[in-house]
Amino acid sequence: SPIAIHVRGDNVIVVNGQSVTLGQLKEYLIRAKKRYPEARPQLFHDKKAHFGTYQAIKNAAEEAGFRQMDIVLKPS
């Protein structure tokens, strides 16, 4: 996917290598939806990060028009 969202253990959000706030993430996702209408964001969420951060990212993706998001799990 051209949209890779990483959430670090300290809840910092990194999109395609750039650290962003939740507000910036939503704007980024709106632009990405226009540029890549068929893409599905991929979310890499550290197990130490808060569930609330995941929920806020999910909400931002839905508000930007994405109906699906891939959750990528890494084995321990």
C-alpha positions, -999 to +999 in steps of 0.1 A: +000+000+000+012+035-007-001+045+028+019+030+057+009+042+092+032+032+121+023+037+157+053+035+180+051+023+216+050+059+228+020+066+206+039+087+181+023+083+146+045+080+116+031+081+081+054+070+053+084+079+074+071+113+086+059+120+122+024+135+123-003+146+147-038+131+145-050+163+128-022+161+102-030+124+097-066+131+088-055+158+062-029+134+048-055+106+045-080+129+027-053+138+002-042+101-001-078+090-008-080+114-037-046+103-051-050+065-044-088+059-044-084+021-044-057+019-018-061+005+017-040+021+045-017-004+063-015+001+100+015-012+120+005-007+157+031-014+184+016-036+211+027-010+238+007+018+221-027+027+234-059+012+219-073+048+218-046+057+193-057+029+171-093+040+174-084+076+165-065+065+134-094+042+124-118+071+128-096+094+107-093+068+080-131+064+079-137+102+078-112+104+049-134+079+030-115+046+035-138+017+042-110-008+049-077-007+066-051-035+068-037-042+103-003-057+100+009-078+129+045-088+135+053-121+152+070-117+186 
